[in-house]
Amino acid sequence: MRVSVSDQLAILRMILVPVVMALIISDVRSWAAVLFVVAAITDFLDGYLARRMGQLTVLGAFLDSTADKMLVTGTFLALIAVDRASIWVAGIIITREFAVQALRSLAGLQGVHVPPSIWGKLKANAQFVALGFAIIRTGDRIGGWFLDEYLMGVAVLLTLYSGWDYIKTFFARRAEV
């Protein structure tokens, strides 16, 4: 079995997760940020290339989804360890990620197709931006909060809304089956 370029990018994203985590914990923020951005870009590229090259596969969708969850979860864990992220924010985002993943698996078992929505893409981008800013946080506060903390608030709102949107779409599509 030949592994597609898009699948290789998802695998690269998975490999980068422990490296990004180690760099955050070791306070090598510039390299952590660079590799985090590279990993985040592979999230866009793998899907784009899979569609462009006609290589959309079940394996590719699984690798992409798994790599995304690994990147978000791993980065949050490292940021919590160095007191740059709230455990509550991380808990909300990570719980939603795995809850929707479980629902996605259930949908597959029941033959229900829930297409990706713009809200899921906005959520992922907001999470990546907030996490990136948390990695490179400076000492400057705005109204008592760091910029990344405001961005985390936006990410949480989009995360919750996209989760609700997925649940709503799942039940609507399930009723059609």
C-alpha positions as CSV (number, residue, x, y, z in Angstrom):
1,M,0.0,0.0,0.0
2,R,1.4,3.3,-1.0
3,V,1.1,6.2,1.4
4,S,-0.1,9.4,-0.2
5,V,1.5,12.8,0.2
6,S,-1.4,14.0,2.2
7,D,-1.2,11.0,4.6
8,Q,2.6,11.6,4.9
9,L,1.8,15.2,6.0
10,A,-0.6,14.0,8.6
11,I,2.0,11.6,9.9
12,L,4.6,14.4,10.0
13,R,2.1,16.4,12.1
14,M,1.9,13.5,14.5
15,I,5.7,13.3,14.7
16,L,6.0,17.0,15.4
17,V,3.7,16.9,18.4
18,P,6.2,15.5,21.0
19,V,8.9,17.8,19.6
20,V,6.7,20.9,20.0
21,M,5.8,19.7,23.5
22,A,9.4,19.2,24.5
23,L,10.4,22.6,23.1
24,I,7.6,24.4,25.0
25,I,8.5,22.7,28.2
26,S,12.2,23.4,27.6
27,D,11.3,27.1,27.1
28,V,12.6,27.1,23.5
29,R,9.6,29.1,22.4
30,S,10.9,30.3,19.0
31,W,11.5,26.8,17.7
32,A,8.3,25.5,19.4
33,A,6.4,28.2,17.5
34,V,8.1,27.5,14.2
35,L,7.4,23.8,14.4
36,F,3.9,24.4,15.6
37,V,3.2,26.6,12.6
38,V,4.7,24.0,10.3
39,A,2.4,21.4,11.9
40,A,-0.7,23.7,11.6
41,I,0.1,24.3,7.9
42,T,0.3,20.6,7.3
43,D,-3.3,20.5,8.5
44,F,-4.4,22.7,5.7
45,L,-2.1,21.1,3.1
46,D,-3.0,17.5,3.7
47,G,-6.7,18.1,3.1
48,Y,-6.0,20.4,0.1
49,L,-3.7,17.9,-1.5
50,A,-6.0,15.0,-0.9
51,R,-8.8,16.8,-2.6
52,R,-6.7,18.2,-5.4
53,M,-5.0,14.9,-6.2
54,G,-8.2,12.8,-5.8
55,Q,-6.7,10.9,-2.8
56,L,-9.5,11.2,-0.3
57,T,-9.5,8.0,1.7
58,V,-10.9,6.7,5.0
59,L,-7.3,6.3,6.2
60,G,-6.5,9.9,5.3
61,A,-9.5,11.2,7.1
62,F,-8.6,9.2,10.2
63,L,-4.9,10.3,10.1
64,D,-5.9,13.9,9.7
65,S,-8.4,13.9,12.5
66,T,-6.0,12.0,14.8
67,A,-3.1,14.3,14.0
68,D,-5.3,17.4,14.7
69,K,-6.4,16.1,18.1
70,M,-2.8,15.1,19.0
71,L,-1.5,18.5,18.1
72,V,-4.2,20.4,20.0
73,T,-4.1,18.1,23.0
74,G,-0.3,17.8,23.2
75,T,0.2,21.6,22.8
76,F,-2.4,22.3,25.5
77,L,-0.7,19.8,27.9
78,A,2.7,21.4,27.4
79,L,1.3,24.9,27.8
80,I,-0.5,23.9,31.0
81,A,2.7,22.5,32.3
82,V,4.4,25.9,31.8
83,D,1.4,27.9,33.0
84,R,0.5,29.4,29.7
85,A,-2.9,27.8,29.3
86,S,-5.9,27.3,31.5
87,I,-6.8,23.8,32.4
88,W,-10.5,24.8,32.0
89,V,-10.0,26.1,28.5
90,A,-8.1,23.0,27.6
91,G,-10.6,20.7,29.2
92,I,-13.5,22.3,27.3
93,I,-11.7,22.1,23.9
94,I,-10.3,18.6,24.4
95,T,-13.6,17.2,25.7
96,R,-15.4,18.7,22.7
97,E,-12.8,17.2,20.3
98,F,-13.2,13.7,21.6
99,A,-17.0,13.9,22.1
100,V,-17.4,14.9,18.4
101,Q,-14.9,12.2,17.4
102,A,-17.0,9.6,19.3
103,L,-20.2,11.0,17.6
104,R,-18.5,10.9,14.2
105,S,-17.6,7.2,14.8
106,L,-21.3,6.5,15.8
107,A,-22.4,8.3,12.7
108,G,-20.2,6.1,10.6
109,L,-21.5,3.0,12.2
110,Q,-25.1,4.1,11.6
111,G,-24.4,5.1,8.0
112,V,-25.0,8.8,8.7
113,H,-22.7,11.2,6.8
114,V,-22.1,14.5,8.5
115,P,-20.1,16.7,6.1
116,P,-17.4,19.1,7.4
117,S,-18.8,22.5,8.1
118,I,-17.3,26.0,8.0
119,W,-17.7,26.1,11.8
120,G,-15.3,23.2,12.2
121,K,-12.7,24.9,10.0
122,L,-13.1,28.2,11.9
123,K,-12.8,26.4,15.2
124,A,-9.5,24.6,14.1
125,N,-8.0,27.9,12.8
126,A,-9.0,29.7,16.0
127,Q,-7.5,27.0,18.2
128,F,-4.2,27.0,16.1
129,V,-4.0,30.8,16.3
130,A,-4.7,30.9,20.1
131,L,-2.2,28.1,20.8
132,G,0.4,29.7,18.6
133,F,0.1,33.0,20.4
134,A,0.2,31.2,23.8
135,I,3.6,29.6,22.7
136,I,5.1,33.0,21.9
137,R,3.4,35.0,24.6
138,T,5.2,38.2,25.6
139,G,4.8,40.0,29.0
140,D,2.4,42.6,27.7
141,R,-1.2,42.4,29.0
142,I,-4.2,44.1,27.5
143,G,-6.9,44.9,30.1
144,G,-5.4,42.4,32.5
145,W,-5.2,39.5,30.0
146,F,-2.6,38.3,27.5
147,L,-3.6,38.4,23.8
148,D,-3.6,34.6,23.7
149,E,-6.1,34.5,26.5
150,Y,-8.6,36.6,24.5
151,L,-7.9,34.4,21.5
152,M,-8.5,31.3,23.7
153,G,-11.9,32.7,24.5
154,V,-12.8,33.0,20.9
155,A,-11.5,29.5,20.3
156,V,-13.7,28.2,23.1
157,L,-16.8,29.9,21.7
158,L,-16.1,28.6,18.2
159,T,-15.3,25.1,19.6
160,L,-18.6,25.0,21.5
161,Y,-20.6,26.3,18.6
162,S,-19.1,24.0,16.1
163,G,-19.7,21.1,18.5
164,W,-23.4,22.1,18.8
165,D,-23.6,22.5,15.0
166,Y,-22.1,19.0,14.5
167,I,-24.6,17.4,17.0
168,K,-27.5,19.3,15.4
169,T,-26.5,18.2,11.9
170,F,-25.9,14.6,13.1
171,F,-29.4,14.2,14.5
172,A,-31.0,15.9,11.4
173,R,-29.2,13.6,9.1
174,R,-29.8,10.6,11.3
175,A,-33.6,11.3,11.0
176,E,-33.2,11.2,7.2
177,V,-31.6,7.7,7.2
